[in-house]
Amino acid sequence: MDLLHLFQDLPIETLLLGLSTLLLLSVVASRASGQLGFPALLLFLLIGMLAGSEGPGGIEFDYPRLAQSLGVVALTLILFSGGLDTDWQQIRPVVPHGLALSTLGVCLTAVFVAAFTVWFLKFEPLVGLLLGAIVSSTDAAAVFAVLRARRARLKGRLSPLLELESGSNDPMAVFLTIGLISLLTQRGTAGDMLILFFRQMILGALIGYSMGVGMSVLIRRLHLEYEGLYAVLSLAIALFTYGVTASVGGNGFLAVYVAGLTAGHQSFKQLDNLRRFHEGQAWLMQILMFLTLGLQVFPSRILPVMGTGIVLSLFLMLIARPAAVFLTLLPTGLTLKERTLIAWVGLRGAVPIILATFPLTAGLAQAETIFNLVFFIVLTSVLLQGASLPLVARWLGLSAEEWRPVRLTAER
């Protein structure tokens, strides 16, 4: 049944029953994933695919623009929650390494994937670079969900570094994707891309910092009668930050992450309550985002690209990501084992799938092929890298010696 007709024809109680069932299955799946050793995000995607048009659910969902919009909203709130919950004292020593990975590392990954794609798939250079840009960033939701699991605790400052990288590299991937689509549709030049880069990053950082400071000042001075309204206020500020930044040409994802990071570094009595609130809504956004992206996928369209997808996935995991990490971190004091583990924790998740909807909405000729390849790459990345992280960490001797139960958050 088509999604629009589904909302129009079915009684509200049936719709609520179906939606709540999907959410309940996702929550139960997150618990089961911990027992089975698979990342919960993979199960969220599979549940969405089962509910889709080619699964038992039979829900016809082919609305890439709607999926893109829902994904942007969800990612906005997830990144804000991650910044708010980040311990600045832990990440401060690794800021140079994290920023290097989230900028130079992303660009190198995109270039390596592009070169291989042009050679292997005979894509045009710009199209190959677009595919590389889409899969170039690690996904915050996927990385944090895995790193927060008790079975994947890492020694030293590896976790803060990986968290900072995955939380801050989305803006670069978004910039590259939008800029390359502009070039492919002949709506921009290389010079325009350079101007776009500086405008997006500078405005995103400045507006994000200002909104983070402003939020803390406002909460301290605004004595609301009801405690719950502070959560509503922070939610509105997160969405406003993305909206106003994107409206003036800045990078909204960078802005909300910086805003959350700045607000989380301030001191006000409602901070702990706001962190708990945003932790819950971040998990809800994760579930809804992955379910929606799962609905958008047609398994019959993925099967024809399976062979190509496997080759691209292996190249990304075993060559492109490690090469980018080793080159980027070459002048640092990190050991060979630490750089090897960082290279392996290059999980791809919802962000590449969301970015893969941009070529679809732009009407590019090879957009559907790109989307299906990206989805397959994400599946294999989360399955292989996410599930094997505890084993690889122990093999390299970088797993925490003592495992203690920790709070599992959507992102830090």
Kinemage of the C-alpha trace (Angstrom):
@kinemage 1
@onewidth
@group {chain A} dominant
@subgroup {mainchain}
@vectorlist {calphas} color= white
{ca met a 1} P 0.000 0.000 0.000
{ca asp a 2} L 1.292 3.465 -0.934
{ca leu a 3} L 2.384 5.521 2.068
{ca leu a 4} L 0.084 8.464 1.346
{ca his a 5} L -2.944 6.202 0.942
{ca leu a 6} L -1.863 4.389 4.082
{ca phe a 7} L -2.203 7.573 6.125
{ca gln a 8} L -5.442 8.575 4.409
{ca asp a 9} L -7.336 5.289 4.445
{ca leu a 10} L -6.361 3.487 7.644
{ca pro a 11} L -7.894 4.372 11.037
{ca ile a 12} L -5.627 6.268 13.400
{ca glu a 13} L -5.572 3.390 15.884
{ca thr a 14} L -4.240 1.062 13.173
{ca leu a 15} L -1.530 3.536 12.213
{ca leu a 16} L -0.506 3.978 15.846
{ca leu a 17} L -0.473 0.222 16.327
{ca gly a 18} L 1.775 -0.264 13.312
{ca leu a 19} L 4.162 2.551 14.242
{ca ser a 20} L 4.430 1.460 17.859
{ca thr a 21} L 5.062 -2.127 16.751
{ca leu a 22} L 7.977 -1.000 14.578
{ca leu a 23} L 9.406 1.027 17.480
{ca leu a 24} L 8.979 -1.864 19.915
{ca leu a 25} L 10.658 -4.268 17.512
{ca ser a 26} L 13.538 -1.816 17.138
{ca val a 27} L 13.996 -1.464 20.895
{ca val a 28} L 13.914 -5.241 21.378
{ca ala a 29} L 16.319 -5.605 18.448
{ca ser a 30} L 18.776 -3.246 20.144
{ca arg a 31} L 18.834 -5.571 23.147
{ca ala a 32} L 19.170 -8.675 20.991
{ca ser a 33} L 21.964 -7.087 18.972
{ca gly a 34} L 24.079 -6.791 22.091
{ca gln a 35} L 23.659 -10.489 22.794
{ca leu a 36} L 24.381 -11.504 19.193
{ca gly a 37} L 27.267 -9.098 18.673
{ca phe a 38} L 25.662 -7.158 15.797
{ca pro a 39} L 25.188 -3.366 15.844
{ca ala a 40} L 21.576 -2.395 16.559
{ca leu a 41} L 21.579 0.046 13.648
{ca leu a 42} L 21.838 -2.825 11.182
{ca leu a 43} L 18.730 -4.414 12.659
{ca phe a 44} L 16.853 -1.091 12.460
{ca leu a 45} L 17.608 -0.974 8.737
{ca leu a 46} L 16.513 -4.575 8.234
{ca ile a 47} L 13.236 -3.962 10.083
{ca gly a 48} L 12.572 -1.014 7.769
{ca met a 49} L 13.314 -3.164 4.720
{ca leu a 50} L 10.966 -5.897 5.968
{ca ala a 51} L 8.216 -3.317 6.444
{ca gly a 52} L 8.818 -1.926 2.942
{ca ser a 53} L 7.166 -2.625 -0.379
{ca glu a 54} L 9.173 -5.782 -1.073
{ca gly a 55} L 8.888 -7.142 2.450
{ca pro a 56} L 6.035 -8.670 4.459
{ca gly a 57} L 4.910 -5.188 5.541
{ca gly a 58} L 4.121 -4.151 1.984
{ca ile a 59} L 4.441 -0.394 2.610
{ca glu a 60} L 5.266 1.299 -0.701
{ca phe a 61} L 7.753 4.045 0.101
{ca asp a 62} L 9.588 5.707 -2.776
{ca tyr a 63} L 9.970 9.276 -1.593
{ca pro a 64} L 13.681 10.171 -1.621
{ca arg a 65} L 13.033 13.841 -0.834
{ca leu a 66} L 10.904 12.926 2.187
{ca ala a 67} L 13.511 10.403 3.354
{ca gln a 68} L 16.185 13.067 2.904
{ca ser a 69} L 14.220 15.643 4.917
{ca leu a 70} L 13.494 13.218 7.751
{ca gly a 71} L 17.135 12.170 7.757
{ca val a 72} L 18.336 15.774 8.013
{ca val a 73} L 16.036 16.481 10.973
{ca ala a 74} L 17.071 13.277 12.727
{ca leu a 75} L 20.769 13.858 12.122
{ca thr a 76} L 20.447 17.431 13.400
{ca leu a 77} L 19.102 16.247 16.737
{ca ile a 78} L 21.549 13.331 16.955
{ca leu a 79} L 24.558 15.596 16.381
{ca phe a 80} L 23.286 18.159 18.895
{ca ser a 81} L 22.842 15.413 21.472
{ca gly a 82} L 26.319 14.114 20.713
{ca gly a 83} L 27.908 17.512 21.189
{ca leu a 84} L 25.936 18.168 24.377
{ca asp a 85} L 27.032 14.872 25.903
{ca thr a 86} L 30.702 15.147 24.907
{ca asp a 87} L 33.270 15.546 27.670
{ca trp a 88} L 35.451 18.413 26.460
{ca gln a 89} L 38.256 17.503 28.853
{ca gln a 90} L 38.557 14.076 27.216
{ca ile a 91} L 38.535 15.239 23.598
{ca arg a 92} L 40.682 18.368 24.008
{ca pro a 93} L 44.016 16.479 23.749
{ca val a 94} L 42.924 14.780 20.515
{ca val a 95} L 41.326 17.786 18.785
{ca pro a 96} L 44.173 18.221 16.237
{ca his a 97} L 44.063 14.522 15.291
{ca gly a 98} L 40.257 14.492 15.120
{ca leu a 99} L 40.035 17.597 12.943
{ca ala a 100} L 42.727 16.241 10.626
{ca leu a 101} L 40.753 13.025 10.152
{ca ser a 102} L 37.478 14.900 9.643
{ca thr a 103} L 38.913 17.158 6.921
{ca leu a 104} L 42.012 15.794 5.197
{ca gly a 105} L 41.036 12.200 5.984
{ca val a 106} L 37.611 12.662 4.393
{ca cys a 107} L 39.093 14.251 1.265
{ca leu a 108} L 41.711 11.520 0.856
{ca thr a 109} L 39.099 8.779 1.265
{ca ala a 110} L 36.911 10.427 -1.374
{ca val a 111} L 39.831 10.702 -3.808
{ca phe a 112} L 40.939 7.081 -3.324
{ca val a 113} L 37.396 5.746 -3.801
{ca ala a 114} L 36.939 7.991 -6.836
{ca ala a 115} L 40.127 6.739 -8.485
{ca phe a 116} L 39.110 3.118 -7.956
{ca thr a 117} L 35.550 3.765 -9.144
{ca val a 118} L 36.731 5.467 -12.329
{ca trp a 119} L 39.018 2.502 -13.057
{ca phe a 120} L 36.696 -0.292 -11.934
{ca leu a 121} L 33.232 1.013 -12.908
{ca lys a 122} L 34.316 3.351 -15.711
{ca phe a 123} L 32.495 6.230 -14.031
{ca glu a 124} L 33.256 9.767 -15.126
{ca pro a 125} L 35.771 11.385 -12.746
{ca leu a 126} L 33.236 13.779 -11.201
{ca val a 127} L 30.689 10.992 -10.708
{ca gly a 128} L 33.346 8.790 -9.128
{ca leu a 129} L 34.364 11.655 -6.859
{ca leu a 130} L 30.713 12.146 -5.899
{ca leu a 131} L 30.418 8.491 -4.880
{ca gly a 132} L 33.660 8.824 -2.930
{ca ala a 133} L 32.408 11.954 -1.169
{ca ile a 134} L 29.139 10.282 -0.175
{ca val a 135} L 30.895 7.361 1.544
{ca ser a 136} L 33.863 9.382 2.819
{ca ser a 137} L 32.649 10.197 6.331
{ca thr a 138} L 32.224 7.832 9.238
{ca asp a 139} L 28.749 7.877 10.718
{ca ala a 140} L 28.303 9.365 14.182
{ca ala a 141} L 25.256 7.276 15.062
{ca ala a 142} L 26.937 4.029 14.009
{ca val a 143} L 30.321 4.761 15.599
{ca phe a 144} L 28.941 5.952 18.929
{ca ala a 145} L 26.451 3.126 19.221
{ca val a 146} L 29.266 0.603 18.786
{ca leu a 147} L 31.828 2.414 20.962
{ca arg a 148} L 29.337 2.852 23.787
{ca ala a 149} L 28.710 -0.859 23.950
{ca arg a 150} L 30.383 -2.595 26.878
{ca arg a 151} L 32.042 -5.113 24.567
{ca ala a 152} L 33.860 -2.393 22.591
{ca arg a 153} L 35.585 -0.244 25.192
{ca leu a 154} L 38.986 0.949 24.029
{ca lys a 155} L 42.163 1.936 25.809
{ca gly a 156} L 43.570 5.414 26.139
{ca arg a 157} L 42.204 8.242 24.029
{ca leu a 158} L 41.082 6.150 21.087
{ca ser a 159} L 37.375 6.409 21.901
{ca pro a 160} L 37.402 10.239 22.272
{ca leu a 161} L 39.355 10.535 19.019
{ca leu a 162} L 36.963 8.297 17.092
{ca glu a 163} L 33.965 10.054 18.613
{ca leu a 164} L 35.311 13.484 17.665
{ca glu a 165} L 36.098 12.345 14.130
{ca ser a 166} L 32.686 10.823 13.498
{ca gly a 167} L 30.879 13.795 15.041
{ca ser a 168} L 32.789 16.410 13.047
{ca asn a 169} L 33.407 14.856 9.619
{ca asp a 170} L 29.830 15.003 8.325
{ca pro a 171} L 30.113 18.723 7.371
{ca met a 172} L 33.027 18.005 5.019
{ca ala a 173} L 31.168 15.115 3.358
{ca val a 174} L 28.040 17.278 2.982
{ca phe a 175} L 30.079 20.115 1.479
{ca leu a 176} L 31.795 17.804 -1.027
{ca thr a 177} L 28.506 16.161 -2.014
{ca ile a 178} L 26.626 19.427 -2.561
{ca gly a 179} L 29.565 21.033 -4.355
{ca leu a 180} L 30.092 18.106 -6.723
{ca ile a 181} L 26.384 17.920 -7.552
{ca ser a 182} L 26.559 21.630 -8.432
{ca leu a 183} L 29.470 20.921 -10.764
{ca leu a 184} L 27.696 17.952 -12.360
{ca thr a 185} L 24.521 19.967 -12.944
{ca gln a 186} L 26.623 22.887 -14.248
{ca arg a 187} L 25.389 25.216 -11.531
{ca gly a 188} L 28.828 26.000 -10.123
{ca thr a 189} L 32.575 26.046 -10.726
{ca ala a 190} L 35.621 24.878 -8.803
{ca gly a 191} L 36.077 28.455 -7.584
{ca asp a 192} L 32.517 28.450 -6.301
{ca met a 193} L 33.276 25.265 -4.347
{ca leu a 194} L 36.233 26.926 -2.634
{ca ile a 195} L 34.113 29.915 -1.631
{ca leu a 196} L 31.339 27.569 -0.508
{ca phe a 197} L 33.771 25.650 1.703
{ca phe a 198} L 35.005 28.669 3.640
{ca arg a 199} L 31.522 30.157 3.914
{ca gln a 200} L 29.982 26.931 5.196
{ca met a 201} L 32.694 26.158 7.730
{ca ile a 202} L 33.181 29.689 9.085
{ca leu a 203} L 29.475 30.457 9.390
{ca gly a 204} L 28.746 27.002 10.818
{ca ala a 205} L 31.403 27.318 13.516
{ca leu a 206} L 30.559 30.920 14.452
{ca ile a 207} L 26.791 30.469 14.554
{ca gly a 208} L 27.103 27.157 16.382
{ca tyr a 209} L 29.349 28.639 19.059
{ca ser a 210} L 27.091 31.679 19.451
{ca met a 211} L 23.968 29.530 19.770
{ca gly a 212} L 25.641 27.250 22.316
{ca val a 213} L 26.692 30.166 24.510
{ca gly a 214} L 23.337 31.869 23.993
{ca met a 215} L 21.468 28.720 25.008
{ca ser a 216} L 23.343 28.424 28.297
{ca val a 217} L 22.874 32.130 29.093
{ca leu a 218} L 19.176 31.968 28.227
{ca ile a 219} L 18.565 28.893 30.376
{ca arg a 220} L 20.384 30.428 33.342
{ca arg a 221} L 18.436 33.687 33.155
{ca leu a 222} L 15.064 32.405 31.984
{ca his a 223} L 13.319 31.065 35.060
{ca leu a 224} L 10.600 28.867 33.579
{ca glu a 225} L 7.747 27.721 35.774
{ca tyr a 226} L 7.832 24.155 34.472
{ca glu a 227} L 11.076 22.164 34.382
{ca gly a 228} L 10.023 20.243 31.275
{ca leu a 229} L 9.975 23.420 29.200
{ca tyr a 230} L 13.769 23.625 29.305
{ca ala a 231} L 13.901 20.450 27.216
{ca val a 232} L 11.473 21.985 24.715
{ca leu a 233} L 13.607 25.127 24.635
{ca ser a 234} L 16.819 23.213 23.921
{ca leu a 235} L 15.088 21.169 21.211
{ca ala a 236} L 13.865 24.356 19.548
{ca ile a 237} L 17.343 25.898 19.736
{ca ala a 238} L 18.890 22.830 18.073
{ca leu a 239} L 16.456 22.969 15.156
{ca phe a 240} L 16.710 26.771 14.945
{ca thr a 241} L 20.504 26.529 14.818
{ca tyr a 242} L 20.411 24.245 11.792
{ca gly a 243} L 17.701 26.266 10.069
{ca val a 244} L 19.272 29.702 10.481
{ca thr a 245} L 22.763 28.447 9.581
{ca ala a 246} L 21.617 26.690 6.413
{ca ser a 247} L 19.502 29.727 5.458
{ca val a 248} L 22.526 32.050 5.426
{ca gly a 249} L 24.744 29.575 3.572
{ca gly a 250} L 26.532 27.946 6.498
{ca asn a 251} L 26.912 24.272 7.324
{ca gly a 252} L 23.987 23.384 9.568
{ca phe a 253} L 25.401 20.048 10.731
{ca leu a 254} L 28.635 21.676 11.888
{ca ala a 255} L 26.639 24.404 13.633
{ca val a 256} L 24.439 22.051 15.669
{ca tyr a 257} L 27.399 19.903 16.722
{ca val a 258} L 29.394 22.966 17.820
{ca ala a 259} L 26.311 24.384 19.562
{ca gly a 260} L 25.811 21.175 21.522
{ca leu a 261} L 29.522 20.939 22.317
{ca thr a 262} L 29.613 24.564 23.512
{ca ala a 263} L 26.445 24.286 25.604
{ca gly a 264} L 27.669 21.041 27.152
{ca his a 265} L 30.862 22.794 28.255
{ca gln a 266} L 28.898 25.489 30.117
{ca ser a 267} L 27.631 25.250 33.676
{ca phe a 268} L 23.907 25.368 34.445
{ca lys a 269} L 21.842 23.178 36.718
{ca gln a 270} L 19.536 21.804 34.013
{ca leu a 271} L 22.435 20.351 31.983
{ca asp a 272} L 22.200 16.768 33.281
{ca asn a 273} L 18.433 16.656 32.717
{ca leu a 274} L 18.856 18.022 29.196
{ca arg a 275} L 21.502 15.411 28.419
{ca arg a 276} L 19.157 12.619 29.475
{ca phe a 277} L 16.303 14.103 27.450
{ca his a 278} L 18.392 14.471 24.301
{ca glu a 279} L 19.843 10.996 24.765
{ca gly a 280} L 16.336 9.541 24.570
{ca gln a 281} L 15.237 11.629 21.608
{ca ala a 282} L 18.522 10.856 19.823
{ca trp a 283} L 17.760 7.134 20.064
{ca leu a 284} L 14.225 7.795 18.815
{ca met a 285} L 15.622 9.785 15.886
{ca gln a 286} L 18.098 7.004 15.121
{ca ile a 287} L 15.355 4.398 15.020
{ca leu a 288} L 13.023 6.527 12.884
{ca met a 289} L 15.862 7.520 10.550
{ca phe a 290} L 17.070 3.973 9.938
{ca leu a 291} L 13.521 2.641 9.607
{ca thr a 292} L 12.746 5.337 7.022
{ca leu a 293} L 15.919 4.674 5.064
{ca gly a 294} L 15.162 0.955 5.206
{ca leu a 295} L 11.707 1.630 3.757
{ca gln a 296} L 13.283 3.648 0.927
{ca val a 297} L 15.396 0.678 -0.186
{ca phe a 298} L 14.212 -1.894 -2.728
{ca pro a 299} L 16.138 -5.171 -2.194
{ca ser a 300} L 15.510 -6.242 -5.796
{ca arg a 301} L 17.475 -3.203 -6.967
{ca ile a 302} L 20.374 -3.930 -4.623
{ca leu a 303} L 20.899 -7.544 -5.706
{ca pro a 304} L 22.175 -6.629 -9.221
{ca val a 305} L 24.918 -4.448 -7.705
{ca met a 306} L 25.896 -6.946 -5.001
{ca gly a 307} L 29.118 -8.070 -6.695
{ca thr a 308} L 30.208 -4.518 -7.418
{ca gly a 309} L 29.172 -3.460 -3.928
{ca ile a 310} L 31.298 -6.160 -2.293
{ca val a 311} L 34.376 -5.089 -4.260
{ca leu a 312} L 33.816 -1.402 -3.412
{ca ser a 313} L 33.183 -2.209 0.249
{ca leu a 314} L 36.375 -4.231 0.543
{ca phe a 315} L 38.360 -1.507 -1.209
{ca leu a 316} L 36.952 1.145 1.138
{ca met a 317} L 37.525 -0.911 4.290
{ca leu a 318} L 40.908 -2.435 3.438
{ca ile a 319} L 42.608 0.169 1.247
{ca ala a 320} L 40.956 3.613 1.002
{ca arg a 321} L 40.168 4.169 4.698
{ca pro a 322} L 43.471 2.731 6.016
{ca ala a 323} L 45.506 4.720 3.469
{ca ala a 324} L 43.687 7.941 4.378
{ca val a 325} L 44.131 7.326 8.118
{ca phe a 326} L 47.818 6.408 7.907
{ca leu a 327} L 48.648 9.394 5.698
{ca thr a 328} L 46.646 11.815 7.840
{ca leu a 329} L 48.073 10.580 11.151
{ca leu a 330} L 51.614 10.049 9.854
{ca pro a 331} L 53.155 12.973 11.793
{ca thr a 332} L 51.405 12.066 15.056
{ca gly a 333} L 52.709 9.991 17.926
{ca leu a 334} L 50.089 7.278 17.526
{ca thr a 335} L 51.399 3.733 17.343
{ca leu a 336} L 50.953 1.409 14.392
{ca lys a 337} L 48.357 -0.606 16.300
{ca glu a 338} L 46.385 2.510 17.239
{ca arg a 339} L 46.318 3.748 13.660
{ca thr a 340} L 45.286 0.277 12.496
{ca leu a 341} L 42.330 0.245 14.868
{ca ile a 342} L 41.320 3.788 13.882
{ca ala a 343} L 41.394 2.675 10.256
{ca trp a 344} L 39.116 -0.271 11.035
{ca val a 345} L 36.565 1.826 12.956
{ca gly a 346} L 35.434 3.543 9.771
{ca leu a 347} L 31.795 2.574 10.078
{ca arg a 348} L 29.426 3.942 7.475
{ca gly a 349} L 25.815 4.466 8.513
{ca ala a 350} L 22.836 6.710 7.905
{ca val a 351} L 24.790 9.768 6.739
{ca pro a 352} L 26.046 8.172 3.483
{ca ile a 353} L 22.530 6.893 2.759
{ca ile a 354} L 21.069 10.363 3.393
{ca leu a 355} L 23.720 11.926 1.155
{ca ala a 356} L 22.953 9.305 -1.508
{ca thr a 357} L 19.429 10.755 -1.764
{ca phe a 358} L 20.875 14.104 -2.912
{ca pro a 359} L 21.772 12.814 -6.415
{ca leu a 360} L 18.281 11.263 -6.610
{ca thr a 361} L 16.555 14.568 -5.873
{ca ala a 362} L 18.955 16.364 -8.241
{ca gly a 363} L 17.979 13.996 -11.071
{ca leu a 364} L 21.488 12.778 -11.917
{ca ala a 365} L 21.653 9.992 -14.497
{ca gln a 366} L 23.490 7.479 -12.298
{ca ala a 367} L 21.757 8.473 -9.072
{ca glu a 368} L 19.932 5.166 -8.517
{ca thr a 369} L 23.108 3.144 -9.054
{ca ile a 370} L 24.939 5.359 -6.566
{ca phe a 371} L 22.154 4.998 -3.983
{ca asn a 372} L 22.063 1.205 -4.230
{ca leu a 373} L 25.856 0.919 -4.076
{ca val a 374} L 26.008 3.207 -1.042
{ca phe a 375} L 23.318 1.245 0.772
{ca phe a 376} L 25.167 -2.011 0.167
{ca ile a 377} L 28.444 -0.454 1.351
{ca val a 378} L 26.731 0.712 4.543
{ca leu a 379} L 25.279 -2.735 5.214
{ca thr a 380} L 28.625 -4.480 4.827
{ca ser a 381} L 30.476 -1.822 6.818
{ca val a 382} L 28.162 -1.955 9.825
{ca leu a 383} L 27.988 -5.751 9.679
{ca leu a 384} L 31.700 -6.511 9.262
{ca gln a 385} L 33.412 -3.598 10.990
{ca gly a 386} L 30.835 -2.997 13.702
{ca ala a 387} L 30.487 -6.634 14.704
{ca ser a 388} L 34.226 -7.333 14.618
{ca leu a 389} L 35.408 -4.240 16.518
{ca pro a 390} L 35.672 -5.944 19.957
{ca leu a 391} L 37.611 -8.842 18.418
{ca val a 392} L 39.985 -6.553 16.494
{ca ala a 393} L 40.545 -4.370 19.571
{ca arg a 394} L 41.477 -7.415 21.659
{ca trp a 395} L 43.708 -8.775 18.882
{ca leu a 396} L 45.604 -5.467 18.776
{ca gly a 397} L 45.761 -5.305 22.570
{ca leu a 398} L 43.763 -2.064 22.652
{ca ser a 399} L 40.615 -3.299 24.373
{ca ala a 400} L 40.020 -1.915 27.873
{ca glu a 401} L 41.400 -4.313 30.471
{ca glu a 402} L 38.400 -3.996 32.737
{ca trp a 403} L 34.939 -3.847 31.283
{ca arg a 404} L 32.344 -2.040 33.354
{ca pro a 405} L 28.682 -1.544 32.479
{ca val a 406} L 28.317 1.877 30.906
{ca arg a 407} L 25.371 3.947 29.801
{ca leu a 408} L 24.624 3.248 26.156
{ca thr a 409} L 23.919 6.521 24.383
{ca ala a 410} L 23.023 7.272 20.806
{ca glu a 411} L 26.065 9.461 20.411
{ca arg a 412} L 28.535 11.344 22.503
